[in-house]
Amino acid sequence: MSMGFILLIIGLSFWILFVIFIFLKSYIDNRKKRKIMTEIFMKYGVKTNAKISDFTENYTYGRYIPGKYNYYIKFQYNSTKCGTSTCNYMLPTNNPKSKDYLKSEEIPIIYIPAHIDYYKGLISRKEFFSYIGHKLNLDYDCWLVIFAQDISLFTNINEF
């Protein structure tokens, strides 16, 4: 065997192991995240109906356009700081079943009250993390107000 062939085999083996490592790390990280989200929603999740103020549908979606269907909703919640309060929120989802709720003008949601307080600027990021007991990436992949039927996408819970 030539030295070039041996180096090719070593290089190819390295890349195969690297790809396997990336997939395993992604799988393990996703399991950890789902476990944390399950714990948070089980402890602090509140299910309610929100009034639909507006609705838009995107033809494409991705990291910066998180949902195919965007609901602009309004709902009452019990704030951790100031009692009952009203929140306006943009709720993204990719679930086509959500469109069934356009007729009733209300959509079932599950939310974390401390997250709404953080979203509205009533508590700091540090206070929010202290409240839920975990640090999360709130910028990209942390959805703490969700369409109720999407609970199994983010947690290990099938139905809330």
ROKOL-917207 format. One line per field, with one value per residue: chain; z, y, x of N, C-alpha, C in turn; residue in three letters; residue number from 1. Coordinates in Angstrom, 2 decimals. Example, Ala and Ser with C-alpha at 12.3 -4.5 7.8 and 13.67 -1.06 7.14 Angstrom:
c = [A:A]
n.Z = [7.80:7.08]
n.Y = [-5.69:-2.25]
n.X = [13.19:12.85]
ca.Z = [7.80:7.14]
ca.Y = [-4.50:-1.06]
ca.X = [12.30:13.67]
c.Z = [7.80:7.87]
c.Y = [-3.30:0.03]
c.X = [13.20:12.90]
r = [ala:ser]
k = [1:2]
***
This chain:
c = [A:A:A:A:A:A:A:A:A:A:A:A:A:A:A:A:A:A:A:A:A:A:A:A:A:A:A:A:A:A:A:A:A:A:A:A:A:A:A:A:A:A:A:A:A:A:A:A:A:A:A:A:A:A:A:A:A:A:A:A:A:A:A:A:A:A:A:A:A:A:A:A:A:A:A:A:A:A:A:A:A:A:A:A:A:A:A:A:A:A:A:A:A:A:A:A:A:A:A:A:A:A:A:A:A:A:A:A:A:A:A:A:A:A:A:A:A:A:A:A:A:A:A:A:A:A:A:A:A:A:A:A:A:A:A:A:A:A:A:A:A:A:A:A:A:A:A:A:A:A:A:A:A:A:A:A:A:A:A:A]
n.Z = [0.00:-0.69:0.72:0.39:0.06:2.59:4.16:3.10:3.97:6.76:7.00:5.99:7.89:10.16:9.49:9.35:12.03:13.20:12.16:13.28:15.98:16.04:15.48:17.68:19.84:19.31:19.60:22.33:23.55:22.77:24.12:26.79:26.82:26.31:28.62:30.60:29.74:30.06:32.84:33.59:32.38:33.67:36.34:36.29:34.18:32.66:31.44:29.14:27.33:24.61:23.13:19.67:17.98:15.51:12.50:10.63:7.79:6.85:3.95:3.92:6.47:9.23:11.11:11.67:11.03:12.82:12.74:10.65:10.87:12.38:15.23:16.62:19.77:22.71:26.17:29.59:32.49:35.53:37.00:38.33:39.66:39.63:40.05:38.33:34.90:31.52:28.47:25.34:22.61:20.17:18.77:17.43:15.34:13.75:13.29:11.45:12.40:14.08:12.69:12.77:14.95:14.25:13.56:15.99:17.23:19.46:20.93:22.32:24.69:26.30:28.88:30.64:33.50:34.66:32.48:30.85:32.43:32.27:29.51:29.28:30.63:33.38:35.18:35.64:33.55:35.12:37.43:36.28:35.49:38.03:39.11:37.57:37.85:36.00:33.41:30.23:26.63:25.64:23.34:20.88:20.84:22.72:23.64:25.50:25.57:24.11:21.50:22.63:21.62:20.71:22.72:22.95:21.17:22.35:24.86:27.06:27.49:26.55:26.52:27.95]
n.Y = [-1.17:2.23:5.24:7.50:6.42:5.32:7.66:8.86:7.07:7.40:10.14:10.14:8.47:10.08:12.24:10.92:10.06:12.59:13.65:11.82:12.44:15.09:14.65:13.02:14.76:16.79:15.33:14.57:17.11:18.06:16.27:16.97:19.62:19.24:17.85:19.80:21.76:20.29:20.01:22.73:23.49:21.68:22.53:25.34:25.96:27.38:26.93:28.46:30.34:32.47:35.57:36.10:38.61:39.26:37.65:36.07:34.43:32.79:31.99:30.80:29.66:29.75:30.09:32.88:33.48:32.18:30.76:29.25:30.03:32.90:34.21:36.98:37.67:38.21:38.12:37.49:37.30:36.02:37.94:37.67:39.84:42.01:41.25:40.49:40.92:42.23:40.83:41.30:39.40:37.81:34.85:32.20:29.32:26.13:24.43:23.22:22.70:24.73:26.71:26.08:27.38:29.97:30.53:30.57:32.66:32.51:30.99:28.09:28.29:27.71:28.99:30.51:32.32:33.95:34.31:35.94:38.21:38.85:39.29:41.55:43.34:43.57:42.08:41.25:39.52:37.94:37.64:36.22:33.79:32.91:32.49:30.32:28.48:27.64:28.32:29.55:29.70:32.39:33.83:32.39:29.55:29.01:28.55:29.78:30.50:28.92:27.35:25.28:22.63:22.14:21.27:18.77:19.01:20.49:19.50:16.58:15.98:14.78:15.74:18.57]
n.X = [0.83:0.42:1.79:0.18:-2.37:-2.80:-2.77:-5.04:-7.05:-6.76:-7.40:-10.04:-11.25:-10.93:-12.67:-15.13:-15.41:-15.51:-17.93:-19.74:-19.32:-20.32:-23.08:-23.78:-23.26:-25.11:-27.50:-27.36:-27.29:-29.81:-31.49:-30.89:-31.80:-34.57:-35.25:-34.80:-36.65:-39.02:-39.08:-39.32:-41.80:-43.50:-43.34:-43.91:-45.60:-48.51:-51.70:-53.85:-56.37:-55.82:-56.67:-56.88:-55.34:-54.26:-53.12:-50.59:-49.15:-46.26:-44.37:-41.94:-39.71:-37.40:-34.38:-34.45:-37.02:-39.19:-41.66:-44.14:-46.74:-47.91:-49.20:-50.69:-51.25:-53.30:-53.49:-54.51:-52.52:-51.05:-48.85:-45.53:-44.71:-46.62:-49.35:-52.45:-52.16:-52.02:-50.91:-49.40:-48.39:-46.29:-46.92:-45.30:-45.77:-45.47:-47.44:-50.05:-52.61:-53.22:-54.51:-57.18:-58.20:-58.61:-61.22:-62.58:-61.40:-59.79:-56.94:-55.43:-52.87:-49.68:-47.79:-45.00:-45.17:-43.08:-41.41:-42.94:-42.99:-40.27:-40.08:-41.71:-40.16:-40.31:-38.86:-35.39:-32.98:-31.35:-32.96:-35.04:-33.77:-33.06:-35.57:-36.63:-34.62:-32.71:-30.32:-30.95:-30.84:-32.17:-32.36:-32.48:-33.37:-35.35:-38.48:-40.95:-43.53:-46.04:-48.01:-50.52:-50.77:-48.24:-46.61:-45.30:-43.22:-41.24:-40.81:-40.80:-43.37:-46.52:-49.13:-50.61]
ca.Z = [0.00:-0.74:1.84:0.06:0.32:4.06:4.64:2.68:4.88:8.07:6.88:5.86:9.21:11.03:9.16:9.74:13.48:13.49:11.86:14.31:17.20:15.93:15.63:19.06:20.70:19.04:20.19:23.79:23.91:22.58:25.24:27.99:26.68:26.47:30.03:31.32:29.35:30.70:34.25:33.69:32.07:34.70:37.57:36.17:33.01:32.84:30.19:29.04:25.97:24.27:22.02:18.48:17.47:14.10:12.04:9.36:7.37:6.07:2.98:4.35:7.86:9.62:12.36:11.89:10.86:13.56:12.52:9.41:11.26:13.48:15.86:17.53:20.78:23.92:27.24:30.97:33.22:36.88:37.03:39.57:40.27:39.78:39.99:37.01:33.89:30.13:27.64:23.88:22.28:18.85:18.98:16.19:15.33:12.43:13.35:10.62:13.16:14.78:11.87:13.15:16.01:13.70:13.56:17.35:17.62:20.64:20.72:23.59:24.83:27.57:29.08:31.92:33.94:34.85:31.16:30.39:33.19:31.66:28.18:29.45:31.30:34.80:35.94:34.88:33.06:36.29:38.25:35.55:35.64:39.44:39.31:36.97:38.29:34.88:32.40:28.90:25.52:25.37:22.06:19.69:20.83:23.95:23.48:26.78:25.29:22.96:21.15:23.54:20.94:20.40:23.94:22.76:20.35:23.17:26.15:27.05:27.86:25.37:26.61:29.17]
ca.Y = [0.00:3.46:6.16:8.37:5.67:5.22:8.98:9.05:6.27:8.07:11.38:9.78:7.97:11.25:12.99:10.10:10.18:13.97:13.76:11.05:13.24:16.23:14.15:12.58:15.95:17.42:14.47:14.68:18.47:18.15:15.53:17.79:20.77:18.75:17.51:21.07:22.37:19.50:20.41:24.10:23.52:20.95:23.33:26.71:26.17:27.73:26.79:29.40:30.72:33.85:36.15:36.34:39.98:39.27:36.39:36.10:33.15:32.91:30.90:30.14:29.93:29.26:30.63:34.26:33.48:30.94:30.01:29.41:30.75:33.83:34.73:38.11:37.31:39.02:37.29:37.90:36.37:36.43:38.35:37.40:41.14:43.01:40.70:40.20:41.88:41.86:40.69:41.15:38.54:37.19:33.41:31.46:27.87:25.49:23.45:23.63:22.57:25.99:27.53:25.77:28.30:31.30:30.69:30.88:33.87:32.23:29.88:27.60:28.47:27.39:30.00:30.60:33.70:34.71:34.67:37.09:39.36:39.19:39.82:42.89:44.18:43.71:41.46:41.14:38.20:37.22:37.28:35.18:32.53:32.54:32.02:29.00:27.59:27.20:29.32:29.12:30.60:33.05:34.53:31.60:28.27:28.81:29.01:29.63:30.73:28.03:26.80:24.14:21.35:22.00:20.94:17.59:19.38:21.15:18.81:15.16:15.90:14.59:16.61:19.37]
ca.X = [0.00:1.20:1.63:-0.95:-3.59:-2.92:-3.16:-6.42:-7.87:-6.71:-8.17:-11.45:-11.66:-11.05:-13.88:-16.28:-15.52:-15.91:-19.36:-20.44:-19.23:-21.25:-24.44:-23.97:-23.31:-26.40:-28.52:-27.25:-27.70:-31.25:-32.11:-30.73:-32.70:-35.94:-35.42:-34.93:-37.94:-40.06:-39.09:-39.83:-43.23:-44.23:-43.37:-44.40:-46.46:-49.91:-52.45:-54.96:-56.74:-55.45:-57.43:-56.08:-55.49:-53.90:-52.53:-49.86:-48.61:-45.03:-44.18:-40.72:-39.38:-36.09:-33.87:-34.89:-38.48:-39.37:-42.88:-44.90:-47.95:-47.64:-50.41:-50.50:-52.24:-53.45:-54.03:-54.32:-51.68:-50.70:-47.46:-44.80:-44.40:-47.69:-50.70:-53.01:-51.70:-52.31:-49.71:-49.49:-47.26:-46.31:-46.80:-45.05:-45.93:-45.45:-48.51:-51.19:-53.86:-53.48:-55.41:-58.56:-58.60:-58.91:-62.67:-63.05:-60.68:-58.98:-56.01:-54.91:-51.42:-49.05:-46.75:-44.32:-45.41:-41.84:-40.91:-43.72:-42.45:-38.97:-40.40:-42.26:-39.18:-40.63:-37.77:-34.14:-32.59:-30.82:-34.11:-35.77:-33.03:-33.17:-36.95:-36.85:-33.56:-31.87:-29.95:-31.38:-30.55:-33.45:-32.34:-32.78:-34.06:-36.10:-39.85:-41.63:-44.95:-46.22:-49.30:-50.66:-50.56:-46.82:-45.86:-44.44:-42.07:-40.22:-40.66:-41.12:-44.78:-47.34:-50.31:-50.55]
c.Z = [0.00:0.45:1.60:0.37:1.83:4.64:4.28:3.63:6.27:8.04:6.80:7.19:10.19:10.76:9.52:11.24:13.89:13.27:12.90:15.62:17.16:16.12:17.05:20.01:20.53:19.70:21.71:24.26:23.80:23.71:26.53:27.97:26.90:27.93:30.86:31.01:29.97:32.16:34.43:33.43:33.10:35.97:37.40:35.03:33.36:31.47:30.23:27.58:25.76:23.11:20.86:17.97:15.97:13.77:10.74:9.08:6.50:5.10:3.26:5.82:8.18:10.91:12.66:11.61:11.50:13.25:11.18:9.69:12.47:13.96:16.77:18.53:21.95:24.97:28.61:31.64:34.61:36.95:38.36:40.32:40.55:39.62:38.58:36.05:32.51:29.36:26.18:23.45:20.86:19.05:17.65:16.37:13.90:12.29:12.54:11.35:13.90:14.00:12.17:14.18:15.51:13.72:14.94:17.92:18.94:20.35:22.08:23.62:26.19:27.71:30.47:32.39:34.11:33.51:30.61:31.13:32.62:30.30:28.26:30.19:32.79:35.71:35.03:34.43:34.23:37.20:37.59:35.71:37.07:39.71:38.79:37.34:37.20:34.04:31.05:27.87:25.09:23.99:20.89:19.92:22.09:23.79:24.78:26.74:24.01:22.73:21.92:22.87:20.56:21.59:23.74:21.88:21.20:24.47:25.96:27.45:26.57:25.35:27.94:29.77]
c.Y = [1.24:4.35:7.10:7.71:5.56:6.56:9.30:8.31:6.93:9.34:11.11:9.27:9.12:12.00:12.22:10.18:11.57:14.16:13.00:11.82:14.39:15.76:13.69:13.77:16.66:16.64:14.61:16.06:18.64:17.42:16.33:18.96:20.35:18.41:18.78:21.72:21.61:19.90:21.80:24.15:22.76:21.78:24.63:26.95:26.44:27.64:27.75:29.58:32.17:34.31:36.45:37.76:40.04:37.95:36.63:34.71:33.41:31.74:30.14:30.46:29.29:29.93:32.03:34.47:32.17:30.14:30.27:30.23:31.63:34.42:35.89:37.98:38.28:38.12:37.89:36.85:36.92:36.67:37.96:38.69:42.01:42.46:40.41:41.32:41.35:41.80:40.58:40.42:38.02:35.71:32.71:29.96:27.37:24.49:23.92:23.52:23.86:26.86:27.25:26.76:29.71:31.58:31.11:32.15:33.73:31.00:29.42:27.72:27.94:28.37:29.89:32.05:34.53:35.12:35.88:38.34:39.81:39.85:41.26:43.84:44.40:43.08:41.35:39.70:37.33:36.77:36.15:33.83:32.02:31.93:30.59:28.00:27.07:28.40:28.73:30.13:31.24:33.69:33.68:30.42:28.00:29.40:28.73:30.13:29.95:27.71:25.49:22.79:21.11:21.56:19.76:17.89:19.90:20.42:17.31:14.93:15.74:15.49:17.30:19.47]
c.X = [0.88:0.86:0.43:-2.28:-3.84:-3.35:-4.61:-7.37:-7.91:-7.55:-9.66:-12.00:-11.86:-12.36:-15.14:-16.50:-15.98:-17.41:-20.18:-20.45:-20.24:-22.69:-24.73:-24.10:-24.65:-27.53:-28.52:-27.70:-29.22:-31.98:-32.04:-31.71:-34.15:-36.23:-35.61:-36.27:-39.12:-40.19:-39.70:-41.34:-44.06:-44.37:-44.15:-45.38:-47.91:-50.59:-53.64:-55.32:-56.38:-56.31:-56.48:-56.37:-55.24:-53.23:-51.79:-49.32:-47.39:-44.94:-42.91:-40.51:-38.04:-35.67:-34.40:-36.38:-38.94:-40.62:-43.52:-46.15:-47.61:-48.95:-50.01:-51.63:-52.22:-54.07:-53.71:-53.44:-51.41:-49.20:-46.82:-44.52:-45.62:-49.10:-51.16:-52.65:-52.07:-51.00:-50.10:-48.24:-47.42:-45.97:-46.54:-45.33:-45.84:-46.60:-49.72:-52.53:-54.20:-54.47:-56.88:-59.09:-58.89:-60.41:-63.19:-62.42:-59.93:-58.13:-55.49:-53.38:-50.97:-47.89:-46.15:-44.46:-44.13:-41.24:-41.66:-43.25:-41.11:-39.19:-40.91:-41.31:-39.45:-39.57:-36.55:-33.93:-32.13:-31.97:-34.91:-35.08:-33.09:-34.55:-37.13:-35.75:-32.64:-31.49:-30.30:-30.92:-31.87:-33.50:-32.80:-33.71:-34.87:-37.50:-40.59:-43.07:-45.20:-47.70:-49.43:-50.39:-49.09:-45.98:-44.91:-43.23:-40.91:-39.93:-40.89:-42.57:-45.58:-48.56:-50.28:-51.93]
r = [met:ser:met:gly:phe:ile:leu:leu:ile:ile:gly:leu:ser:phe:trp:ile:leu:phe:val:ile:phe:ile:phe:leu:lys:ser:tyr:ile:asp:asn:arg:lys:lys:arg:lys:ile:met:thr:glu:ile:phe:met:lys:tyr:gly:val:lys:thr:asn:ala:lys:ile:ser:asp:phe:thr:glu:asn:tyr:thr:tyr:gly:arg:tyr:ile:pro:gly:lys:tyr:asn:tyr:tyr:ile:lys:phe:gln:tyr:asn:ser:thr:lys:cys:gly:thr:ser:thr:cys:asn:tyr:met:leu:pro:thr:asn:asn:pro:lys:ser:lys:asp:tyr:leu:lys:ser:glu:glu:ile:pro:ile:ile:tyr:ile:pro:ala:his:ile:asp:tyr:tyr:lys:gly:leu:ile:ser:arg:lys:glu:phe:phe:ser:tyr:ile:gly:his:lys:leu:asn:leu:asp:tyr:asp:cys:trp:leu:val:ile:phe:ala:gln:asp:ile:ser:leu:phe:thr:asn:ile:asn:glu:phe]
k = [1:2:3:4:5:6:7:8:9:10:11:12:13:14:15:16:17:18:19:20:21:22:23:24:25:26:27:28:29:30:31:32:33:34:35:36:37:38:39:40:41:42:43:44:45:46:47:48:49:50:51:52:53:54:55:56:57:58:59:60:61:62:63:64:65:66:67:68:69:70:71:72:73:74:75:76:77:78:79:80:81:82:83:84:85:86:87:88:89:90:91:92:93:94:95:96:97:98:99:100:101:102:103:104:105:106:107:108:109:110:111:112:113:114:115:116:117:118:119:120:121:122:123:124:125:126:127:128:129:130:131:132:133:134:135:136:137:138:139:140:141:142:143:144:145:146:147:148:149:150:151:152:153:154:155:156:157:158:159:160]
***
